[in-house]
Amino acid sequence: MRARSWRHAERHRIDRIGWLRAAILGANDGIVSTASLIIGVAAAAPAPGAILVAGSAGLVAGAMSMAAGEYVSVSSQADAEAAELAREKAELAHDDAGEREELTAIYVARGLSRNLAAKVAEQLMAHDALEAHARDELGISEATAARPIQAALASAGSFSAGAAAPLALAALAPQPALIPATAAASLLFLALLGAVGARLGGAPLRAAVLRVTFWGAVAMLVTAVIGRLVGTAI
């Protein structure tokens, strides 16, 4: 009987970590902040037009803020990674033997025998010494490297998409039902977002859904109370 060839296929999601984190954060923030803003302004009982103006301003300002914040923070990470790689490159040029011993010690600490660790270090450094040290010493790899523009675009786009949902609902809902309708729909959007994020990242579904809906509900409740108090005081 002829043996069938079999390939072990694995699906890892670590390459999504950069844009997925920014996209989930942006969409979550877009829903929560815009819905909370709309509910807080509506609780103060202004004219319907003022609610939509506030929500629209929140969408634009929030998207720009998320993009700028992600770009600056991830650029700082990219600069730090570049500096570490430059330092490691200089160390490799200055003390190749010491760097080989350092890599060997890392593999020994991970469970390889001394002889095998030395052979692995030698072969990896012969192939690409900087890449080997970046990955195993510094924890920098192509899959997890900082990408500022990608993070900024993912964050701004997802924030806008998330914020558009409660804003559209506020434009369509009748004034008496605006607050409960916006809150209920936004919590539903957050639950769906948590489920999608968990699915894409391979994380537990229930925990992700409960986490985003709980904190979204807290944010909307707090802003509603503040809006009502401010509206009453004015």
C-alpha positions in Angstrom: 0.0 0.0 0.0 1.4 3.3 -1.0 1.9 5.8 1.8 0.1 9.1 1.4 2.1 12.2 1.8 0.7 14.6 4.4 1.6 18.1 5.2 1.0 19.6 8.6 -0.7 22.9 7.9 -0.7 25.4 10.7 -2.4 28.8 10.6 -0.7 31.4 12.8 -1.9 35.0 13.2 1.2 36.7 14.6 1.8 38.6 11.4 -1.5 40.4 11.9 -0.6 41.7 15.3 0.5 45.2 14.1 -2.5 46.3 12.1 -5.0 44.2 14.0 -4.2 45.9 17.3 -4.5 49.3 15.8 -7.7 48.5 13.9 -9.4 46.9 16.9 -8.4 49.8 19.1 -9.5 52.4 16.6 -12.9 50.8 15.9 -13.5 50.3 19.6 -12.6 53.8 20.5 -14.7 55.1 17.6 -17.8 53.4 18.8 -17.3 54.1 22.5 -16.2 57.7 22.3 -18.7 58.8 19.6 -21.6 57.0 21.2 -20.7 58.4 24.6 -20.4 61.9 23.2 -23.8 61.6 21.5 -25.4 60.2 24.6 -23.7 62.8 26.9 -24.8 65.7 24.6 -28.3 64.3 24.2 -28.6 63.9 28.0 -28.1 67.6 28.3 -31.2 68.1 26.1 -29.9 70.3 23.3 -31.4 70.6 19.8 -31.0 67.5 17.5 -28.8 69.4 15.2 -26.3 70.1 18.0 -26.1 66.4 18.7 -25.2 65.6 15.1 -22.6 68.4 15.0 -21.0 67.2 18.2 -20.9 63.6 16.9 -19.5 64.6 13.5 -16.8 66.7 15.1 -16.0 63.8 17.4 -15.6 61.5 14.4 -13.2 63.8 12.5 -11.2 64.8 15.6 -11.0 61.3 16.9 -9.8 59.8 13.6 -7.1 62.4 13.2 -6.1 62.0 16.8 -5.9 58.2 16.5 -3.9 58.4 13.3 -1.4 60.9 14.8 -1.1 59.1 18.1 -0.5 55.7 16.4 2.0 57.2 13.9 4.0 59.0 16.7 4.0 56.0 19.1 4.8 53.4 16.5 7.5 55.6 14.9 9.1 55.8 18.3 9.1 52.0 18.5 10.5 51.8 14.9 13.3 54.3 15.9 14.1 52.3 19.0 14.2 49.1 16.9 16.5 50.7 14.3 18.8 52.0 17.0 19.0 48.5 18.6 19.8 46.9 15.2 22.5 49.5 14.5 24.1 48.8 17.9 23.9 45.0 17.3 25.4 45.4 13.8 28.4 47.3 15.3 28.8 44.7 18.0 28.9 41.9 15.4 31.6 43.8 13.4 33.6 44.4 16.6 33.3 41.0 18.4 32.0 38.2 16.2 33.1 35.5 18.5 31.5 37.1 21.5 28.2 37.5 19.7 28.3 33.9 18.6 28.8 32.9 22.3 26.0 35.1 23.3 23.6 33.5 20.8 24.8 30.0 21.9 24.0 30.9 25.5 20.5 31.9 24.4 19.8 28.6 22.8 21.3 26.7 25.8 18.9 28.6 28.0 16.0 27.5 25.8 16.9 23.8 26.2 19.5 22.9 23.6 22.7 21.1 24.5 25.8 23.1 24.5 27.2 21.4 21.4 23.9 21.7 19.4 23.4 25.3 20.5 26.9 26.2 19.2 26.2 24.5 15.9 22.8 26.3 15.5 24.4 29.6 16.4 27.2 29.1 13.9 24.9 28.1 11.0 22.4 30.9 11.7 25.1 33.5 11.9 26.6 32.2 8.7 23.3 32.7 7.0 22.4 36.1 8.4 24.0 37.1 11.7 22.1 40.3 12.2 18.7 38.6 11.6 19.5 35.8 14.0 20.5 38.3 16.8 17.5 40.6 16.0 15.1 37.7 16.3 16.5 35.7 19.2 18.3 38.3 21.2 16.3 41.5 20.6 12.9 39.9 19.8 12.6 41.8 16.5 11.2 40.0 13.5 9.6 40.9 10.2 6.2 39.8 11.5 6.2 42.0 14.5 8.3 45.0 13.2 6.9 48.4 13.8 5.1 49.9 10.8 4.0 53.5 11.6 2.0 54.3 8.4 0.2 51.0 8.4 -0.8 51.5 12.1 -1.9 55.1 11.5 -4.1 54.2 8.5 -5.6 51.2 10.2 -6.4 53.2 13.3 -7.9 56.2 11.6 -9.9 54.1 9.2 -11.3 51.8 11.8 -12.1 54.7 14.1 -14.1 56.4 11.4 -15.9 53.2 10.6 -16.7 52.6 14.3 -17.8 56.2 14.9 -20.0 56.2 11.8 -22.3 53.5 13.3 -23.6 55.4 16.3 -23.6 58.7 14.4 -25.8 57.3 11.6 -28.1 55.9 14.2 -28.4 59.2 16.0 -29.3 60.8 12.7 -32.1 58.3 12.1 -33.5 57.7 15.6 -36.4 59.8 16.9 -35.4 62.2 19.7 -37.2 60.5 22.5 -35.5 57.1 21.7 -32.1 58.5 20.8 -30.3 57.7 24.0 -31.5 54.1 24.5 -31.3 53.3 20.8 -27.8 54.6 20.5 -26.7 52.8 23.7 -28.2 49.5 22.7 -27.0 49.6 19.1 -23.5 50.7 20.2 -23.2 47.8 22.7 -24.3 45.4 19.9 -21.6 46.9 17.6 -19.0 46.5 20.4 -20.0 42.9 20.9 -19.6 42.2 17.2 -16.3 44.0 17.2 -15.1 41.9 20.1 -16.2 38.7 18.3 -14.4 39.7 15.1 -11.3 40.7 16.9 -11.2 37.4 18.8 -11.8 35.5 15.6 -9.0 37.2 13.7 -6.6 36.9 16.5 -7.5 33.4 17.5 -8.5 34.5 21.1 -11.3 33.3 23.3 -14.6 34.7 22.0 -16.6 35.2 25.2 -13.9 37.0 27.1 -13.3 39.5 24.2 -17.1 40.2 23.8 -17.7 40.7 27.6 -14.6 43.0 27.9 -15.5 45.5 25.2 -19.2 45.6 26.0 -18.7 46.1 29.7 -16.3 49.0 29.4 -18.4 50.5 26.6 -21.4 50.4 28.8 -19.5 52.1 31.7 -18.2 54.9 29.4 -21.7 55.6 28.0 -23.3 55.6 31.5 -20.7 58.0 32.9 -21.1 60.5 30.1 -24.9 60.3 30.2 -24.8 61.1 33.9 -22.4 64.0 33.4 -24.4 65.3 30.5 -27.6 65.2 32.6 -25.9 67.0 35.5 -24.4 69.7 33.2 -27.7 70.1 31.3 -29.6 70.5 34.6 -27.0 73.0 35.9 -27.2 75.1 32.8 
